[in-house]
Structures are given as C-alpha cells and as structure tokens.
Amino acid sequence: MFTKKSILLSALLIGLPVFTTPALSATNQIAQQLKEVTLDVQNMTCAMCKITIRKALEKVAGVKDAKVDFNKKTATIQFDPKRANVQELINATTNAGYPASVHSNKK
Ligand SMILES: [Cu+2]
C-alpha cells in the first residue's frame, strides 16, 4: 500500500534529490558574497608558523578559506563579511603571536 507519505519517505531513503535544489542555490549565493583580503603577517620564521597562522584564521567564524604564503609573508583569507571582518582576522593572527596588517599593494 503506497500512501503519499510512504512514497516521500522512500524517495528520501534512496536519496532522491527531493529538497536539494533550494539548498544548492543557497550555497551559490553564499559563495558570491565572500570577501577576500590579504594580510601582511609578521614573525613568520618557519613552516610551522604558516600552519599555526592558517589554523588561527580558520577558527574565526565565517572564514571559508585561509592560504598562508611563507615566502611572501602574507595570508589570503576568504570570509563571509556578514560573519567576520578584517579586524577579527588580524586579532586572530595577533593572538597567535603574529601581528598582521592589511597588505598595502594588493595589485
Ligand atoms: Cu615557525
């Protein structure tokens, strides 16, 4: 006996994309709203520093991605401007022992 309820339940159980379309478009909207900033980071002396800085940045709520360049002594962060701001990112690296400032000539 197939009721409407049991058909919906079966669809969910076998993984049919019943509710995936709205979720996907929401994800795309978030991706478009991300901001990127590059910071000059002080005190970076070895490869472990790079990892410490990246982990400190990734702990900040709203940070989507953090890339640390050991040679350039910079960190490039993608973040959701509704959840995080540049000052919070600077605070995060500073608290980890690496004072930072916004990279002056990005282009
Ligand atoms: Cu180090």
Residues whose N, C-alpha, C, O or C-beta is under 5 A from the ligand:
A	BS01	CU	T45 C46 A47 M48 C49
